[in-house]
Amino acid sequence: MLLRRKSCIVFTAEDLSWATDNYNESRVFHRDTNEPVYKGTLLEDGVNNPITVNRCEKIDPIRTQDFICKLVNFSHIDHVNVVKLIGCCLETKIPLLVYEFYADMTLYDSIHDEFSFLSWKRRLKIDAETAKSLSYLHSGSEAPITHGDINSSNMLQDHGYTVKVSSPSFTGLLGTDSGKSDVYNFGIILAELLTGDEVLNSDRPRGEEFLTEYFIFVLKGGRMLEILEDLW
């Protein structure tokens, strides 16, 4: 049974258990720390609609009410480059979040898959769309929202190369961060797009294993053109 509360649907625990085959491991779409995301389907008007369900495995019970308040704010988010929150389930010990299912492909796949090709034009488009989505979350919505887990694996991309920032982590919704971590992580995505390199690469010289360190080192040395991915 689905109970509609304005723009946010309140799902029953039974609904989401059915949608994810009782949270079958094969349904895990993405996993980050203790926050698995499941791909599921919900039947509505005779049509199976794809969804994703965020299921945090651990959260401070004292902060549950605070989380619900933040959840209400996020339910008002409506941006072309942010995955839409459909609803939630409040019957479980830890609330469950339900989002639209956008795409199976991530930005990470597009950047690092040897069979994928991202032109500079597409990369600049992705960069601009990501920047717009973060600007909206931080200052364009009713209340500032920190995502808390911005990275190329959390950027979903369709076959037209339009990207959407996927669901924020529970940590992000509960965090007190002013958004600086999102901005920093956006810089990492930009470096990935420019170089086509992994965020962590043990083949790089010691002290430059992380892309941020390597990027700054090369930039200070005036060798930026040397590390741009060759797409010509």
C-alpha positions as CSV (number, residue, x, y, z in Angstrom):
1,M,0.0,0.0,0.0
2,L,1.3,3.5,-0.9
3,L,0.3,6.5,1.1
4,R,0.9,9.8,-0.8
5,R,2.1,12.8,1.2
6,K,2.2,15.7,-1.3
7,S,5.2,15.1,-3.5
8,C,6.6,12.3,-1.3
9,I,5.2,8.8,-1.2
10,V,5.3,6.8,2.0
11,F,5.9,3.2,1.2
12,T,5.2,0.2,3.4
13,A,8.1,-2.1,4.4
14,E,6.3,-4.9,2.6
15,D,6.2,-2.8,-0.7
16,L,10.0,-2.4,-0.7
17,S,10.8,-5.9,0.4
18,W,8.8,-7.2,-2.5
19,A,10.3,-4.7,-4.9
20,T,13.9,-5.8,-4.1
21,D,13.2,-9.6,-3.7
22,N,13.7,-9.2,0.0
23,Y,16.9,-7.2,-0.5
24,N,18.5,-9.9,-2.5
25,E,22.3,-9.5,-2.9
26,S,21.9,-9.7,-6.6
27,R,19.8,-6.6,-6.5
28,V,22.6,-4.4,-5.1
29,F,23.1,-1.6,-7.6
30,H,25.8,0.3,-5.7
31,R,27.4,-0.1,-2.3
32,D,29.2,2.5,-0.3
33,T,30.5,1.8,3.2
34,N,27.3,0.7,5.1
35,E,24.8,2.1,2.6
36,P,23.8,-0.5,0.0
37,V,21.6,0.8,-2.9
38,Y,19.2,-1.8,-4.3
39,K,17.6,-1.8,-7.8
40,G,13.9,-2.8,-7.7
41,T,10.6,-2.6,-9.4
42,L,7.2,-1.4,-8.2
43,L,4.0,-2.2,-9.9
44,E,1.8,0.8,-10.6
45,D,-1.2,0.8,-12.9
46,G,-0.1,-2.5,-14.4
47,V,3.4,-1.2,-15.2
48,N,6.6,-2.3,-13.5
49,N,8.5,0.9,-12.7
50,P,12.2,0.7,-11.9
51,I,13.4,2.3,-8.6
52,T,16.4,2.3,-6.3
53,V,16.2,1.8,-2.5
54,N,18.8,3.2,-0.2
55,R,19.1,1.1,2.9
56,C,21.5,2.3,5.6
57,E,22.6,-0.5,7.9
58,K,23.6,1.7,10.8
59,I,22.5,5.1,12.0
60,D,22.4,6.9,15.4
61,P,18.8,6.4,16.7
62,I,19.1,9.8,18.3
63,R,19.4,11.4,14.9
64,T,16.5,9.7,13.2
65,Q,14.1,12.6,13.7
66,D,16.7,15.0,12.4
67,F,17.1,12.7,9.4
68,I,13.4,12.8,8.7
69,C,13.4,16.6,8.7
70,K,16.3,16.7,6.2
71,L,14.4,14.1,4.2
72,V,11.4,16.4,3.9
73,N,13.7,19.1,2.5
74,F,15.2,16.8,-0.1
75,S,11.8,15.6,-1.2
76,H,11.3,19.1,-2.7
77,I,14.3,18.8,-4.9
78,D,13.4,19.1,-8.6
79,H,16.4,19.5,-10.9
80,V,17.1,17.9,-14.3
81,N,20.6,16.8,-13.1
82,V,19.6,15.4,-9.7
83,V,18.0,11.9,-9.2
84,K,14.5,12.5,-7.9
85,L,13.5,11.2,-4.5
86,I,10.2,9.4,-4.9
87,G,9.4,8.6,-1.3
88,C,10.5,6.7,1.8
89,C,9.5,4.0,4.3
90,L,9.2,4.9,8.0
91,E,8.1,1.5,9.3
92,T,11.7,0.2,9.5
93,K,14.1,0.9,12.3
94,I,16.1,3.0,10.0
95,P,14.1,4.9,7.3
96,L,14.5,3.7,3.7
97,L,14.8,6.1,0.8
98,V,13.3,5.4,-2.6
99,Y,14.6,7.2,-5.7
100,E,13.8,7.1,-9.4
101,F,16.0,4.7,-11.4
102,Y,17.9,6.7,-13.9
103,A,20.5,4.6,-15.6
104,D,22.8,1.6,-15.2
105,M,25.9,3.4,-16.5
106,T,28.0,5.7,-14.3
107,L,30.4,8.4,-15.2
108,Y,33.2,6.3,-13.8
109,D,32.3,3.7,-16.5
110,S,32.4,6.3,-19.2
111,I,35.7,7.7,-18.2
112,H,37.6,4.5,-17.4
113,D,36.1,1.8,-19.7
114,E,38.5,1.2,-22.5
115,F,35.6,0.7,-25.0
116,S,34.0,4.0,-24.0
117,F,34.8,7.3,-25.7
118,L,34.1,10.8,-24.2
119,S,34.9,13.7,-26.5
120,W,36.1,17.0,-25.0
121,K,32.7,18.4,-25.9
122,R,30.9,15.7,-23.9
123,R,33.3,16.1,-21.0
124,L,32.7,19.8,-20.8
125,K,28.9,19.2,-20.9
126,I,29.2,16.7,-18.0
127,D,31.3,19.1,-16.0
128,A,28.8,21.9,-16.5
129,E,25.8,19.7,-15.6
130,T,27.6,18.5,-12.4
131,A,28.4,22.0,-11.4
132,K,24.8,23.1,-11.9
133,S,23.4,20.3,-9.9
134,L,25.7,21.0,-6.9
135,S,25.0,24.7,-7.1
136,Y,21.3,23.9,-7.0
137,L,21.7,21.6,-4.0
138,H,23.9,24.1,-2.1
139,S,22.0,27.3,-2.8
140,G,19.0,26.9,-5.2
141,S,16.8,24.6,-3.1
142,E,14.6,25.6,-0.1
143,A,17.3,24.5,2.3
144,P,21.0,23.9,1.6
145,I,21.8,20.2,1.1
146,T,25.2,18.6,1.2
147,H,25.4,15.5,-0.9
148,G,28.3,14.0,1.1
149,D,29.4,11.4,-1.5
150,I,30.1,13.1,-4.8
151,N,32.3,10.9,-7.0
152,S,32.2,9.5,-10.6
153,S,30.7,6.3,-9.4
154,N,27.7,8.2,-8.0
155,M,27.1,10.2,-11.2
156,L,24.6,8.3,-13.4
157,Q,24.7,8.8,-17.1
158,D,22.2,7.9,-19.9
159,H,23.1,7.1,-23.5
160,G,22.8,10.7,-24.4
161,Y,25.6,11.5,-21.9
162,T,23.3,13.5,-19.6
163,V,24.4,13.0,-16.0
164,K,22.4,13.1,-12.8
165,V,23.9,13.3,-9.3
166,S,22.6,10.1,-7.6
167,S,21.0,9.9,-4.2
168,P,23.0,11.6,-1.3
169,S,24.3,9.4,1.4
170,F,22.6,9.2,4.8
171,T,25.8,10.8,6.1
172,G,25.4,13.7,3.8
173,L,21.8,14.3,4.8
174,L,22.8,14.2,8.5
175,G,26.0,16.1,8.1
176,T,26.9,19.6,9.2
177,D,29.3,20.1,6.3
178,S,28.8,23.5,4.6
179,G,29.3,21.8,1.2
180,K,33.1,22.1,1.0
181,S,33.5,18.4,0.7
182,D,31.2,18.4,-2.3
183,V,33.2,21.2,-3.9
184,Y,36.5,19.3,-3.3
185,N,35.1,16.1,-4.7
186,F,33.8,18.0,-7.7
187,G,37.4,19.0,-8.3
188,I,38.4,15.4,-8.3
189,I,35.8,14.6,-10.9
190,L,37.1,17.4,-13.1
191,A,40.6,16.0,-12.8
192,E,39.3,12.6,-13.8
193,L,37.5,14.1,-16.8
194,L,40.7,16.0,-17.9
195,T,43.1,13.2,-17.5
196,G,41.1,10.0,-17.8
197,D,43.1,8.7,-14.9
198,E,42.1,6.8,-11.8
199,V,41.7,8.6,-8.5
200,L,44.1,6.2,-6.9
201,N,46.9,4.8,-9.0
202,S,49.8,3.0,-7.3
203,D,51.8,3.1,-10.5
204,R,52.4,6.9,-10.0
205,P,55.5,8.1,-8.0
206,R,55.3,7.9,-4.3
207,G,53.4,10.9,-2.9
208,E,51.5,11.3,-6.1
209,E,49.4,8.1,-5.9
210,F,46.2,10.2,-5.4
211,L,45.0,12.1,-8.4
212,T,44.7,15.4,-6.5
213,E,48.4,15.3,-5.4
214,Y,49.5,14.3,-8.9
215,F,47.4,16.9,-10.6
216,I,48.7,19.7,-8.4
217,F,52.3,18.6,-8.8
218,V,52.0,18.6,-12.6
219,L,50.1,21.9,-12.6
220,K,52.8,23.6,-10.5
221,G,55.4,22.3,-12.8
222,G,53.7,23.8,-15.8
223,R,53.2,20.4,-17.5
224,M,49.4,20.4,-17.6
225,L,49.2,19.5,-21.3
226,E,51.3,16.4,-20.7
227,I,48.5,14.7,-18.6
228,L,45.4,15.7,-20.6
229,E,43.9,12.6,-22.1
230,D,44.7,12.4,-25.8
231,L,41.4,12.7,-27.6
232,W,42.6,14.3,-30.8
